[in-house]
Amino acid sequence: MIELIVKFIRFCIVGFSGLGIDFFTTWVLKDKVVLNKYFSNSCGFILAASSNYYLNRIWTFNSINPDISKEFSVFLIVSVIGLVINNILLFIFHKKYNNNFYFAKIIAIFITTIWNFLANNFYTFAF
C-alpha cells in the first residue's frame, strides 16, 4: 500500500509538470492563436501526456520494459481515453454548469488524473 501511495505522489508530481505544459499550450493556442478551445485543450493534453510518459517511465514506475514502442502506445491509448474523459468533463463543467473555462479544466484534470494513474499503474506499467 505504501508503494502505491509513493507511486501516486510521484505520478502527481510528474503530472504537475505536465499541467504546466498543458495549461501553457492551451492558453497560447486558445487565447493568443485564437483556435477552438477544445482543440487547444486537446493539444495541451497530448503534449503533456508525451512528457509525462518519459518522466513516469523512468521515475514513477521505474519501467525496464524493453518494448518501449508498445509501452508508449499503451500509455498514449490510456491518455487518449483520459483526453476523452477530460473533454467530456470540461464540456459538462463549463457549458452545463457555467463554470469558468479554466476552473472547469482544473476539475476535469483532477478527475482524469485518477483514471490515468489507475490505468497506468495496473495496465501500462504492470508488465
C-alpha positions in Angstrom: 0.0 0.0 0.0 2.9 2.4 0.8 4.4 1.7 -2.5 1.2 2.6 -4.3 0.9 5.8 -2.4 4.5 6.7 -3.2 3.8 6.0 -6.9 0.7 8.1 -6.8 2.6 11.0 -5.2 5.3 10.7 -7.9 2.7 10.5 -10.6 1.1 13.7 -9.3 4.5 15.5 -9.2 5.1 14.4 -12.8 1.5 15.5 -13.5 2.2 19.0 -12.2 5.0 19.4 -14.8 2.5 18.2 -17.4 -0.1 20.6 -16.0 2.3 23.5 -16.8 2.8 22.2 -20.3 -1.0 21.6 -20.7 -2.1 25.0 -19.4 0.6 26.9 -21.3 -0.2 25.2 -24.6 -3.9 25.6 -24.1 -3.6 29.3 -23.2 -1.3 30.0 -26.2 -3.5 28.2 -28.7 -6.8 29.4 -27.3 -6.0 33.0 -26.3 -3.1 34.0 -28.5 -3.5 31.9 -31.7 -7.4 32.0 -31.2 -8.1 28.4 -32.0 -11.1 26.4 -30.8 -10.9 25.9 -27.0 -11.5 22.1 -27.2 -8.9 21.7 -29.9 -6.5 23.8 -27.9 -7.2 21.7 -24.8 -6.5 18.5 -26.7 -3.2 19.8 -28.0 -2.2 20.8 -24.5 -3.2 17.4 -23.1 -1.3 15.4 -25.8 1.9 17.4 -25.3 1.7 16.9 -21.6 1.0 13.2 -22.0 4.1 12.7 -24.1 6.3 14.5 -21.5 4.6 12.6 -18.7 5.3 9.2 -20.3 9.0 9.7 -20.2 9.1 11.0 -16.7 6.7 8.3 -15.4 8.6 5.6 -17.1 11.9 6.4 -15.5 10.9 7.8 -12.1 7.3 6.9 -11.1 7.1 3.3 -12.3 10.8 2.5 -12.9 10.0 0.6 -16.1 12.6 -1.6 -17.6 10.3 -2.9 -20.3 12.4 -3.2 -23.4 9.4 -2.8 -25.7 9.2 1.0 -25.3 7.2 1.5 -28.5 4.4 -0.8 -27.2 4.6 0.7 -23.7 4.4 4.2 -25.1 1.5 3.2 -27.4 -0.4 1.8 -24.5 0.4 4.9 -22.5 -1.0 7.1 -25.3 -4.1 5.0 -25.6 -4.7 5.4 -21.9 -4.0 9.1 -22.3 -6.4 9.4 -25.3 -9.1 7.8 -23.2 -8.2 10.3 -20.5 -8.4 13.1 -23.0 -12.0 12.0 -24.0 -12.9 11.9 -20.3 -11.2 15.3 -19.8 -13.1 16.9 -22.7 -16.4 15.5 -21.7 -15.9 16.7 -18.1 -14.7 20.1 -19.4 -17.8 20.5 -21.5 -20.1 19.5 -18.7 -18.5 21.7 -16.0 -18.0 24.7 -18.4 -21.1 24.6 -20.6 -23.7 22.8 -18.5 -22.8 24.3 -15.1 -21.5 27.7 -16.4 -18.1 27.5 -14.6 -15.2 29.5 -15.8 -13.3 27.5 -18.6 -10.1 27.3 -16.6 -11.8 26.4 -13.3 -13.7 23.6 -15.2 -10.4 22.5 -16.7 -8.9 22.1 -13.2 -11.8 19.9 -12.1 -11.6 17.8 -15.2 -7.8 17.4 -14.8 -8.2 16.2 -11.2 -10.8 13.5 -12.1 -8.8 12.5 -15.2 -5.6 12.1 -13.1 -7.2 9.4 -11.0 -8.2 7.5 -14.2 -4.7 7.9 -15.7 -2.9 6.7 -12.6 -5.0 3.6 -12.1 -4.9 2.6 -15.8 -1.1 3.2 -16.0 -0.3 1.5 -12.7 -2.4 -1.6 -13.2 -2.0 -1.9 -17.0 0.6 0.2 -18.9 3.5 -0.3 -16.5 2.3 -3.6 -14.9 4.5 -5.7 -17.2 
